[in-house]
Amino acid sequence: MTARPVLVHVTTTDISLELLLGPQLRAFRDAGFDVVGVSAPGPFTAALEADGIRHVPLRHATRSMALHHDVAALGELVRVFRDLAPSIVHTHNPKPGVYGRIAARLARVPVVVNTVHGLYATPDDPWKKRAVVYSLERIAAAASDAELLQNSEDVPVLRSLRVPASRIRVLGNGVDLGRFDHRSVDPDSARRLRAEIGVHDDEIAVGVVGRLVWEKGYREVFEAARQLADTSAKVRFVVVGPTDFDKADAITPDGIAAAEAIGNVTFLGHRNDVEALYGAFDIYVLASYREGFPRSAMEAAAMGLPIVATDIRGCRQVVERERTGLLVPVRDPAALASAIDRLARDADTRSEMSIAAVAKAHAEFDQHRVIDITLDTYRRLLEDHGIAVPARVA
C-alpha cells in the first residue's frame, strides 16, 4: 500500500487550525493526505487529533512582536519539516507565512504553498509599514510555488512585488453553508436565546463577532453604542469573542467594563454556538480597520443578517452596498451609528437585505469551492514535481 503524502499546514495558533481551517483539513484528510497541523499548542489540538489530524507543537510561535521568537521558530520549523519529510507545506497568517515558507525551502520541501489571508499592509498604510511588510512578502514569496489569495485586491500588490502571475491564484474564502443555514433558525429557540443573553423584546440585537482587539473597530462600535443609547429605536450590542492578550491592542478588562457601563453593550466571551447567536441577531456589524475576507461576515450573510461594515478590502467583497448591507468609512463612529440606526428603524429594508445576503452567500461563499481550488493546486504542483497524487485528487 502506497504511503499517503504528508501535508503540513502551519499557523500561529491551534485555534486557527481548528476554527478557521478545520473543515479544509478534514477534507484534505479525506482526499488521501496525511494531514499535520503545526502551531503553538493549545486547547483546540484535541479536536484535530480526534479526527485523525496530527498536531506538532511549535514552541516559539507567538502572535506578539518578538523577533527573537520568530527567528527561533524558523529554525524550529526547519527541524520539524526535516523530521516529517512532507510533500507539501502550506502556510497561513502573516508571521508563519514568512518564516514558514523560508523554513520549508531550507528543509528542501518539494511543494510550498501559502495562503494570503489579506496582506498585512494595504496601499493606504504609512509607507514605513508598507516597506517592511512588502519587503518580507517579496522575500517569502520567492520561496513558494503558489500564492493563494483570499482577496483579489491583493493581486496587483503581489504583481508589483514581482511575484510571477503563474504563482498567483485567487482562492476567495468560504464557510460551511450547512452549519450556517438561515433555514435552521427556530423562532421560538431564537426568542429564548435572546432572553438568555439579555436582549429585550423591544430591542434590536446588533451582533459583533470577533477577537477582542481594538483593530476590529471596537472603539467605534462602543462609541456608536453610546450615541444610540438614548434613541427611540432601542438597540443592544452583543459582542461575541475571546480576549487576545497576546496582541498589543488587546481590549483590557477595564475597556470591557467601560463599554458595559454604556448600558446597551453585552459581552458573551467565546461561544461555540455562534450559528444560533446569528439567528438571534437582527443586524451584524464589522467595523474592522483591516480584513482579508472576513469569515464572520460571511457567516452572518449566510444566516440572513443585513450587515453594516467598514468600506475596506474584504468587507467590500462580502457586503454589496445597499443590497446586502451598508458600508461606512473606517474609524467613523458617527457614520457607523447612523447606518445601524437606519437599519434598526426599517424592518422592510432589513428583510430585503436578508434575502439578498443569503443569495450572495450561496453564490459566492461556499467553502467547498475553496477546498476544490486548493486540491487542484496541490495536484498540479505534485505532478510538476513528479510526486504521486492521491487517487481521490488525481
C-alpha positions in Angstrom: 0.0 0.0 0.0 1.4 3.4 -1.0 2.0 5.8 1.9 -0.1 8.9 1.9 1.7 12.1 1.0 2.3 14.2 4.1 0.6 17.6 4.0 1.6 20.2 6.7 -0.4 23.3 7.5 1.4 25.9 9.6 -0.4 28.6 11.6 0.4 30.7 14.6 -2.2 29.2 17.0 -4.2 26.0 17.2 -7.4 28.0 17.2 -6.7 28.9 13.6 -6.1 25.3 12.7 -9.4 24.2 14.2 -11.9 27.1 13.8 -10.6 28.6 10.5 -9.1 25.6 8.7 -10.7 22.6 10.4 -13.2 21.7 7.6 -10.5 22.1 5.0 -8.0 19.9 6.9 -10.6 17.2 7.3 -11.4 17.4 3.5 -7.7 17.1 2.7 -7.5 14.1 5.0 -10.5 12.5 3.2 -8.8 13.2 -0.1 -5.9 10.9 0.8 -3.3 13.2 2.5 -1.7 12.5 5.9 -2.5 15.9 7.3 -0.4 17.5 10.1 -1.1 20.8 11.8 1.9 22.8 13.2 1.2 25.7 15.6 1.6 26.8 19.1 -0.1 24.2 21.4 -3.4 24.9 22.9 -6.9 23.6 23.8 -8.0 23.1 20.2 -5.5 20.4 19.3 -7.6 17.6 20.9 -10.4 18.1 18.4 -8.0 17.9 15.5 -6.3 14.8 16.7 -9.6 13.1 17.4 -10.3 13.5 13.7 -7.0 11.9 12.7 -5.1 15.1 12.1 -1.7 15.1 13.8 -0.5 18.1 15.7 3.1 19.2 16.2 3.6 22.0 18.7 5.7 25.0 17.7 7.2 26.3 20.9 8.4 29.6 19.5 5.2 30.6 17.6 3.8 33.8 19.0 1.4 36.5 17.8 3.3 39.3 19.6 6.1 41.3 18.1 9.1 39.3 19.2 11.9 38.9 16.5 14.0 36.5 18.6 11.0 34.2 18.8 10.4 34.4 15.1 14.0 33.5 14.3 13.8 30.6 16.7 10.5 29.5 15.2 12.2 29.4 11.7 14.9 27.1 13.0 12.4 25.0 14.9 10.3 24.6 11.7 13.3 23.6 9.6 13.9 20.7 12.1 10.1 19.8 12.1 10.0 19.7 8.3 13.1 17.5 8.1 11.6 15.1 10.6 8.2 15.0 8.9 9.5 14.9 5.3 6.3 16.4 3.9 5.4 16.5 0.2 3.6 19.8 0.7 3.9 22.6 3.3 1.0 25.1 3.3 1.5 28.3 5.4 -1.0 30.8 6.8 -1.1 34.0 8.8 1.4 36.9 8.5 4.3 35.6 10.6 4.2 31.9 9.8 3.6 32.8 6.2 7.0 34.4 6.1 9.2 32.2 8.3 7.2 29.1 7.3 7.9 29.5 3.6 11.6 30.1 4.1 11.9 27.2 6.5 10.2 24.9 4.0 12.7 25.8 1.3 15.6 25.4 3.7 14.3 22.0 4.6 14.0 21.2 0.8 10.3 20.5 0.9 9.2 19.8 -2.7 6.0 21.9 -2.7 5.4 25.1 -0.8 2.0 26.9 -0.8 1.0 30.0 1.0 -2.5 31.4 1.6 -2.6 35.2 1.8 -5.4 36.0 4.2 -5.2 39.7 3.3 -1.8 41.3 3.1 -0.9 42.7 6.5 -0.3 46.1 4.8 -2.7 47.9 2.4 -1.9 50.7 -0.1 -3.4 53.2 2.4 -1.0 52.3 5.2 2.0 54.5 6.1 5.0 53.9 3.8 7.2 52.6 6.6 4.7 49.8 7.4 4.3 49.0 3.7 8.1 48.9 3.1 8.6 46.3 5.9 5.6 44.2 5.0 6.1 44.2 1.3 9.8 43.5 1.6 9.2 40.5 3.8 6.4 39.3 1.4 8.6 39.6 -1.6 11.4 37.5 0.1 9.0 34.8 1.3 7.0 34.6 -1.9 10.3 33.7 -3.7 10.3 30.6 -1.6 6.8 29.4 -2.6 5.3 27.5 -5.6 1.9 29.0 -5.2 0.3 32.0 -3.6 -3.5 31.5 -2.9 -5.1 34.9 -2.4 -8.3 35.2 -0.5 -8.8 38.7 -1.8 -8.5 39.8 -5.5 -7.5 43.3 -4.3 -4.1 41.9 -3.3 -3.3 40.6 -6.8 -1.9 43.9 -8.1 0.2 44.4 -5.0 1.9 41.0 -5.4 2.4 41.6 -9.1 4.1 44.9 -8.2 6.4 42.9 -5.9 7.4 40.8 -8.9 5.6 37.7 -7.9 5.0 35.8 -11.2 1.4 35.7 -12.3 1.8 31.9 -12.8 2.2 31.5 -9.0 -0.9 33.6 -8.1 -4.4 32.2 -7.8 -7.4 33.9 -6.3 -8.8 31.5 -3.8 -11.6 33.5 -2.2 -13.0 32.4 1.1 -15.9 30.3 2.2 -17.9 28.9 5.2 -19.9 25.8 5.9 -23.3 26.6 4.4 -24.7 23.5 6.1 -23.9 24.8 9.5 -24.7 28.4 8.7 -28.1 28.0 7.3 -30.8 30.6 7.9 -33.5 27.9 7.4 -32.2 26.2 10.6 -33.4 29.1 12.8 -36.3 28.2 15.0 -38.2 31.4 16.0 -39.1 30.1 19.5 -35.5 29.0 20.2 -34.2 32.3 18.9 -36.6 34.2 21.3 -35.4 32.1 24.2 -31.8 32.7 23.3 -32.4 36.4 23.0 -33.8 36.4 26.5 -30.9 34.4 27.9 -28.4 36.9 26.5 -30.3 39.9 27.8 -32.0 41.2 24.7 -35.4 42.5 25.5 -38.4 42.0 23.2 -38.5 45.7 22.1 -34.7 45.8 21.3 -32.9 45.4 18.0 -30.0 43.0 18.6 -26.8 44.1 16.9 -24.2 41.3 16.8 -20.4 41.7 16.7 -18.3 38.6 16.5 -14.5 38.7 16.7 -11.4 38.7 18.9 -11.4 41.5 21.5 -8.7 43.7 19.9 -9.1 47.3 19.0 -8.1 46.7 15.4 -11.5 45.1 14.9 -13.1 48.5 15.3 -14.5 48.0 18.8 -13.6 51.6 19.8 -16.0 52.8 17.0 -18.6 50.2 17.9 -18.7 51.3 21.5 -18.9 54.9 20.6 -21.8 54.1 18.2 -23.5 52.3 21.1 -23.0 55.4 23.2 -24.6 57.6 20.5 -27.5 55.2 20.1 -28.1 54.7 23.8 -30.9 57.2 24.0 -32.6 56.9 20.6 -36.2 55.8 20.1 -35.1 52.7 18.3 -33.8 50.6 21.1 -30.5 48.9 20.1 -28.5 46.4 22.1 -25.0 45.5 21.0 -24.0 41.8 21.7 -20.2 41.2 21.5 -19.1 37.6 21.0 -15.4 36.7 21.1 -12.4 35.8 23.2 -9.8 38.1 24.7 -6.5 38.1 22.9 -3.8 39.3 25.3 -1.0 38.2 23.0 -1.8 41.3 20.9 -0.6 44.7 21.8 -4.0 46.2 21.1 -6.0 43.7 23.2 -9.0 45.2 25.0 -8.4 45.0 28.7 -10.9 44.2 31.4 -11.1 48.0 32.1 -12.0 48.5 28.5 -14.8 45.9 28.7 -16.1 47.4 31.9 -16.2 50.9 30.3 -18.2 49.5 27.4 -20.6 47.7 29.6 -21.2 50.9 31.6 -22.7 52.5 28.5 -25.8 50.3 29.3 -26.6 48.8 25.9 -23.5 46.6 25.4 -23.3 42.9 26.4 -20.2 40.7 26.3 -20.6 37.0 25.9 -17.0 35.9 25.5 -16.1 32.9 23.4 -19.1 30.8 22.3 -19.4 27.5 20.4 -23.0 28.2 19.4 -22.3 31.2 17.2 -24.7 29.9 14.5 -27.5 30.0 17.0 -26.5 33.5 18.1 -26.6 34.8 14.5 -30.2 33.5 14.4 -30.9 35.7 17.5 -29.4 38.9 16.0 -31.2 41.4 13.8 -28.2 43.2 12.4 -24.5 42.3 12.1 -21.6 44.8 12.4 -18.0 44.6 11.4 -16.1 47.8 11.9 -12.5 46.5 11.3 -9.6 48.5 10.2 -8.1 45.6 8.2 -9.5 42.4 6.8 -8.6 39.8 4.2 -12.0 38.2 3.6 -13.9 38.2 6.9 -15.3 34.8 7.9 -17.8 36.2 10.5 -19.4 38.5 7.9 -19.8 35.6 5.5 -21.4 33.5 8.3 -23.7 36.4 9.1 -24.7 36.8 5.5 -25.4 33.1 5.2 -27.7 33.4 8.3 -29.6 36.1 6.6 -28.4 39.1 8.5 -28.1 42.6 7.0 -24.5 43.8 7.6 -23.0 47.2 8.4 -19.3 47.1 7.7 -16.4 49.4 7.0 -15.6 50.2 3.4 -12.3 48.2 3.3 -10.7 45.3 1.4 -12.5 42.2 2.4 -15.7 43.8 3.7 -16.3 45.1 0.1 -16.2 41.5 -1.1 -18.8 40.3 1.4 -21.2 43.3 1.5 -22.9 44.5 -1.6 -23.7 48.2 -0.8 -27.4 48.9 -0.4 -28.3 45.4 -1.4 -27.0 43.1 1.3 -25.9 45.8 3.8 -24.3 49.2 4.3 -20.6 50.2 4.0 -19.3 53.1 6.1 -15.9 54.9 6.4 -13.3 53.3 8.6 -12.8 54.9 12.1 -16.0 56.9 11.8 -18.3 56.1 14.7 -20.9 58.7 13.7 -21.4 57.1 10.3 -21.5 53.7 11.9 -24.1 54.8 14.4 -26.2 56.4 11.6 -26.1 53.2 9.5 -27.1 51.0 12.4 -29.9 53.4 13.4 -31.2 53.4 9.8 -31.5 49.6 9.7 -32.8 49.4 13.2 -35.7 51.6 12.2 -36.5 49.9 8.9 -37.7 46.3 9.2 -38.6 46.2 5.5 -35.1 47.0 4.4 -33.6 44.5 6.9 -35.9 41.8 5.4 -34.9 42.7 1.8 -31.2 42.7 2.7 -31.6 39.4 4.5 -32.9 37.7 1.3 -30.1 39.2 -0.8 -27.4 38.3 1.7 -28.4 34.6 1.7 -28.5 34.6 -2.1 -25.0 36.1 -2.2 -23.6 33.7 0.4 -24.8 30.6 -1.6 -23.5 32.0 -4.8 -20.1 33.1 -3.6 -19.2 31.8 0.0 -19.3 28.0 -0.2 -16.2 26.5 1.4 -16.3 23.6 -1.0 -15.1 25.8 -3.8 -12.1 26.9 -1.7 -11.3 23.2 -1.0 -11.6 22.3 -4.6 -9.3 25.1 -5.7 -6.7 24.2 -3.1 -6.8 20.5 -4.0 -6.4 21.3 -7.7 -3.3 23.4 -6.8 -1.9 20.5 -4.8 -2.5 18.1 -7.7 -0.8 20.4 -10.3 2.2 21.1 -8.1 2.7 17.4 -7.1 2.5 16.4 -10.7 5.0 19.1 -11.7 7.5 17.6 -9.1 6.9 14.0 -10.2 5.2 13.1 -6.9 2.4 10.6 -6.7 -1.0 12.3 -6.3 -3.7 10.6 -4.1 -6.2 8.9 -6.2 -9.1 11.0 -4.9 -7.3 14.2 -6.0 -5.9 13.0 -9.4 
